[in-house]
Amino acid sequence: MADNLSLEDLNVLRESGASAGIQGLIHHAETLPLYERYRYSDLGDVVLSERLLRSQSASDAADIAQLENALVWMVAERYAYDPTLAQDIVGRGVNA
């Protein structure tokens, strides 16, 4: 997340959530590759949430894409509150 977000993005994520429109987290074409890249990472509660949501979701591809998008947004919103993420962004020299 630190590679793709600015401090302003973190503020928006904390205040309004990912649905506010964060560059790189808007379209399924952006979020689904992130989901695929990190889907097997140790994300704790997110993995459990995914299993729960998938068990209740229809097998329709559009529903799965929406679910995966929602999970990426959920993770982004959780990371927005991680103080080390802001430090990583500042370390990269990205302020806005």
C-alpha positions in Angstrom: 0.0 0.0 0.0 2.8 2.4 0.8 4.0 2.3 -2.8 0.6 3.4 -4.2 -0.8 5.9 -1.7 0.0 9.4 -0.5 -0.6 10.9 2.9 -3.6 12.7 1.4 -4.9 9.3 0.2 -4.6 8.0 3.8 -6.6 11.0 5.1 -9.3 10.3 2.5 -9.4 6.6 3.4 -9.7 7.4 7.1 -12.3 10.1 6.7 -14.5 8.9 3.8 -13.4 5.3 2.9 -12.2 3.8 -0.3 -15.5 4.6 -2.0 -14.5 8.2 -2.1 -12.3 7.4 -5.1 -8.6 6.9 -4.4 -6.4 6.8 -7.5 -5.5 3.1 -8.1 -8.5 1.9 -6.0 -11.3 3.1 -8.2 -12.0 0.5 -10.9 -12.1 -3.2 -10.8 -9.3 -3.2 -13.3 -7.1 -1.7 -10.6 -8.3 -3.5 -7.5 -8.6 -7.0 -8.9 -4.9 -7.3 -9.7 -4.2 -6.1 -6.2 -6.5 -8.8 -4.8 -4.9 -11.5 -6.9 -1.4 -10.4 -5.9 -2.1 -10.4 -2.2 -4.9 -12.9 -1.8 -2.7 -15.5 -0.2 -0.9 -13.1 2.1 -1.4 -13.4 5.8 -4.1 -10.8 6.2 -5.7 -12.2 9.4 -9.3 -11.2 9.6 -9.5 -10.5 5.9 -8.9 -14.1 5.0 -11.7 -15.1 7.4 -13.9 -12.4 6.0 -13.2 -13.6 2.4 -14.2 -17.2 3.3 -17.4 -16.0 5.0 -18.4 -13.7 2.2 -17.6 -16.3 -0.5 -19.7 -18.9 1.2 -22.7 -16.5 1.0 -22.0 -15.2 -2.4 -23.4 -16.4 -5.7 -21.0 -18.0 -8.1 -21.7 -15.2 -10.6 -18.4 -13.7 -11.8 -19.7 -10.1 -11.3 -20.6 -10.9 -7.7 -17.1 -12.4 -7.1 -15.4 -9.3 -8.7 -17.5 -7.0 -6.5 -16.5 -9.1 -3.5 -12.8 -9.0 -4.3 -13.0 -5.2 -4.9 -14.7 -4.8 -1.5 -12.0 -6.8 0.2 -9.3 -4.6 -1.4 -11.1 -1.5 -0.2 -11.5 -3.0 3.3 -7.8 -3.8 3.5 -6.9 -0.3 2.2 -9.1 1.3 4.8 -7.6 -0.8 7.6 -4.1 0.1 6.5 -4.9 3.8 6.5 -4.9 3.6 10.3 -1.5 1.9 10.4 1.1 4.5 11.6 3.9 2.7 10.0 2.3 3.1 6.6 2.4 6.9 6.9 6.0 6.6 8.0 6.8 4.6 4.9 5.1 7.1 2.6 7.0 10.0 4.3 10.2 8.0 3.8 9.4 7.8 0.1 9.1 11.6 0.0 5.5 11.6 -1.0 3.5 14.3 0.9 0.3 14.8 -1.0 
